[in-house]
Amino acid sequence: MKMFMKSAVAALVLAAPSAFATEYVIDSGHSSAAFSVKHMMVSNVRGAFSKVTGTANIDEKDLTKSTIEATIDATTINTNEPKRDEHLRSAEFFDTAKYPTITFKSTKVAKAGKNLKVTGDLTLHGVTKPVVLDVEGFTTESKDPWGNFKRGGSATTKINRKDFGLSWNSAIETGGVAVGEEVAITIDLELNKKQEAAPAAAAPAAAPAAPAAKSTK
């Protein structure tokens, strides 16, 4: 029991953002999650999810104390073939009616030369598994023409789709299957520094009470 409690506390400490971290919000309009999978054993089919949201808490002094959480809208899948996209949204694949989102929550960040290895829990199709992302970045903060402070990063990993219950396939006449099991994933993120809320305006001072009228009696 004591060992369990120690492990639980350690996990909470690793997952919690550093007190010195700066919070950034994922810019959904300039971020995406792309994937590639073997088709008919001869070529790669590529697709992407166009809506990614979430936050990153980046500790500039010690990047290993940074954290990131991201949510992908699975219904936004696009492989440039409407019928295939409809099939991918169906219960035979992502089943987006039941599992509309894909989530990632970091549990550990480690340095890997100039880059990072980010370990976290990936929840896909209702199944949660640990994965490791190879992260390039985060880039140096810059300021856009509208006064927003931005950073960016790119992450890659590979998963076996059958580990997450995505097991549909079809045998082909020449041998092999229609859809490969290994999926290569690339996540490109643009981050906006979270703006501090402006202090509330002070309420106007109450007007002095009018003097009481004198009685004419």
C-alpha positions as CSV (number, residue, x, y, z in Angstrom):
1,M,0.0,0.0,0.0
2,K,2.8,2.4,0.9
3,M,4.6,1.6,-2.4
4,F,1.3,2.3,-4.3
5,M,0.9,5.7,-2.5
6,K,4.5,6.6,-3.3
7,S,4.0,5.8,-7.0
8,A,0.7,7.7,-7.1
9,V,2.3,10.8,-5.5
10,A,5.3,10.6,-7.9
11,A,3.0,10.4,-10.9
12,L,1.0,13.5,-9.7
13,V,4.3,15.4,-9.2
14,L,5.5,14.5,-12.7
15,A,2.2,15.4,-14.3
16,A,1.8,18.8,-12.5
17,P,3.0,21.9,-14.3
18,S,6.1,23.6,-12.8
19,A,5.6,26.7,-10.7
20,F,8.0,28.5,-13.1
21,A,6.3,27.3,-16.3
22,T,4.7,29.7,-18.8
23,E,1.3,28.6,-20.1
24,Y,0.7,28.5,-23.9
25,V,-2.5,27.6,-25.7
26,I,-2.4,25.6,-28.9
27,D,-3.4,27.7,-31.9
28,S,-5.9,25.4,-33.6
29,G,-5.9,27.3,-36.8
30,H,-2.1,26.7,-37.3
31,S,-1.8,23.2,-35.9
32,S,-2.5,19.8,-37.2
33,A,-2.1,16.0,-36.5
34,A,-1.1,14.0,-39.6
35,F,-0.7,10.3,-40.1
36,S,0.6,7.8,-42.7
37,V,-0.3,4.2,-43.1
38,K,0.6,1.5,-45.7
39,H,-2.1,0.8,-48.3
40,M,-2.3,-2.5,-50.3
41,M,1.3,-3.3,-49.2
42,V,2.6,-1.0,-51.9
43,S,2.1,2.7,-51.0
44,N,1.4,5.1,-48.1
45,V,-1.9,6.9,-47.6
46,R,-1.7,10.1,-45.7
47,G,-4.4,12.0,-43.8
48,A,-4.8,14.6,-41.1
49,F,-7.0,15.9,-38.3
50,S,-7.5,19.6,-38.8
51,K,-8.6,20.6,-35.2
52,V,-6.1,20.3,-32.4
53,T,-6.6,22.1,-29.0
54,G,-4.9,22.1,-25.7
55,T,-2.2,23.7,-23.6
56,A,1.5,23.5,-22.9
57,N,3.2,24.6,-19.7
58,I,6.8,25.3,-20.7
59,D,9.5,25.7,-18.0
60,E,12.3,27.6,-19.8
61,K,14.8,27.0,-17.0
62,D,14.2,23.2,-17.0
63,L,12.3,21.8,-20.0
64,T,12.0,18.4,-18.3
65,K,9.5,20.1,-15.9
66,S,7.2,21.1,-18.8
67,T,3.8,19.5,-19.5
68,I,1.5,19.3,-22.4
69,E,-2.1,18.2,-23.0
70,A,-3.7,18.0,-26.4
71,T,-7.1,17.0,-27.8
72,I,-7.7,16.0,-31.4
73,D,-11.2,16.2,-32.9
74,A,-11.4,12.8,-34.6
75,T,-14.4,13.9,-36.7
76,T,-12.2,16.3,-38.7
77,I,-10.2,13.5,-40.3
78,N,-9.4,14.2,-44.0
79,T,-7.6,11.9,-46.4
80,N,-8.8,13.7,-49.5
81,E,-11.3,10.9,-50.3
82,P,-14.8,11.5,-48.8
83,K,-15.9,7.9,-49.0
84,R,-12.8,6.7,-47.2
85,D,-13.2,9.4,-44.6
86,E,-16.7,8.3,-44.0
87,H,-15.5,4.7,-43.5
88,L,-12.8,5.9,-41.1
89,R,-15.4,7.7,-39.0
90,S,-17.5,4.6,-38.9
91,A,-17.6,1.9,-36.1
92,E,-15.1,-0.2,-38.2
93,F,-12.4,2.3,-37.5
94,F,-12.4,5.4,-35.2
95,D,-16.2,5.2,-34.4
96,T,-16.3,9.0,-33.9
97,A,-20.0,8.9,-32.9
98,K,-18.8,7.1,-29.7
99,Y,-15.2,8.3,-29.5
100,P,-15.2,11.9,-31.0
101,T,-11.8,12.9,-29.6
102,I,-8.2,11.6,-29.3
103,T,-6.3,12.9,-26.3
104,F,-2.7,13.0,-25.1
105,K,-1.5,13.9,-21.7
106,S,2.3,14.0,-20.9
107,T,3.7,12.2,-17.9
108,K,7.4,12.7,-18.4
109,V,9.7,15.0,-20.4
110,A,13.4,14.1,-21.1
111,K,16.1,15.8,-23.0
112,A,17.4,14.0,-26.2
113,G,20.3,16.1,-27.4
114,K,18.8,19.3,-28.8
115,N,15.3,17.8,-28.8
116,L,13.0,16.2,-26.3
117,K,11.3,12.8,-25.7
118,V,7.8,13.3,-24.2
119,T,6.2,10.3,-22.7
120,G,2.4,10.4,-22.1
121,D,-0.9,8.7,-22.2
122,L,-2.6,8.5,-25.6
123,T,-6.3,7.7,-25.5
124,L,-7.7,6.6,-28.9
125,H,-10.9,4.7,-29.6
126,G,-11.5,4.4,-25.9
127,V,-8.2,2.7,-25.2
128,T,-5.3,4.4,-23.2
129,K,-1.7,3.4,-23.9
130,P,1.6,5.0,-23.1
131,V,3.5,6.4,-26.1
132,V,6.7,8.4,-26.6
133,L,6.9,11.5,-28.8
134,D,10.1,12.7,-30.4
135,V,9.7,16.4,-30.1
136,E,11.7,19.0,-32.1
137,G,11.4,22.4,-30.3
138,F,10.0,24.2,-28.6
139,T,11.2,27.1,-30.7
140,T,12.4,30.4,-29.2
141,E,9.5,32.7,-28.4
142,S,8.7,35.3,-31.1
143,K,6.1,38.2,-31.4
144,D,3.7,38.4,-34.2
145,P,2.4,41.7,-35.8
146,W,-0.6,41.7,-33.5
147,G,1.3,41.5,-30.3
148,N,0.9,37.7,-29.6
149,F,3.9,35.8,-28.3
150,K,4.3,32.5,-30.1
151,R,6.3,29.2,-30.0
152,G,6.2,26.1,-32.0
153,G,7.1,22.4,-32.0
154,S,6.8,19.2,-34.0
155,A,6.3,15.7,-32.6
156,T,6.6,12.3,-34.3
157,T,5.8,8.8,-33.1
158,K,4.6,5.4,-34.4
159,I,1.8,3.2,-33.0
160,N,0.2,-0.1,-33.9
161,R,-3.4,0.7,-34.5
162,K,-4.5,-2.8,-33.3
163,D,-3.2,-1.9,-29.8
164,F,-6.1,0.6,-29.7
165,G,-8.8,-1.7,-31.1
166,L,-8.6,-0.5,-34.7
167,S,-8.4,-3.9,-36.2
168,W,-10.5,-3.8,-39.4
169,N,-8.7,-5.1,-42.4
170,S,-9.3,-7.0,-45.7
171,A,-7.1,-9.6,-47.3
172,I,-5.8,-8.9,-50.8
173,E,-5.6,-11.5,-53.6
174,T,-1.8,-11.3,-54.0
175,G,-1.2,-11.8,-50.3
176,G,-1.1,-9.4,-47.4
177,V,-3.8,-6.9,-46.2
178,A,-5.3,-3.7,-47.4
179,V,-4.3,-1.6,-44.5
180,G,-1.0,-1.7,-42.6
181,E,-1.0,-2.0,-38.8
182,E,1.8,0.6,-38.1
183,V,0.8,4.2,-38.2
184,A,3.3,7.0,-38.4
185,I,2.1,10.2,-36.7
186,T,3.3,13.8,-37.0
187,I,1.9,16.6,-34.8
188,D,2.7,20.2,-35.7
189,L,1.9,22.8,-33.1
190,E,1.8,26.6,-33.0
191,L,1.4,27.9,-29.5
192,N,0.2,31.3,-28.2
193,K,1.3,32.6,-24.9
194,K,-1.7,32.8,-22.6
195,Q,-2.6,36.4,-22.0
196,E,-3.1,37.5,-18.4
197,A,-6.6,38.7,-17.7
198,A,-6.9,42.5,-17.5
199,P,-7.6,43.8,-14.0
200,A,-11.3,44.6,-13.5
201,A,-12.1,48.3,-13.7
202,A,-12.9,49.9,-10.4
203,A,-16.5,50.7,-9.8
204,P,-17.3,54.4,-10.0
205,A,-17.6,56.2,-6.7
206,A,-21.1,56.7,-5.4
207,A,-22.5,60.2,-5.9
208,P,-22.9,62.1,-2.6
209,A,-26.4,62.0,-1.2
210,A,-28.5,65.1,-1.9
211,P,-29.2,67.3,1.2
212,A,-32.7,66.8,2.7
213,A,-35.3,69.4,1.7
214,K,-36.2,71.9,4.5
215,S,-39.8,71.7,5.8
216,T,-42.0,74.6,4.9
217,K,-44.3,74.0,7.9
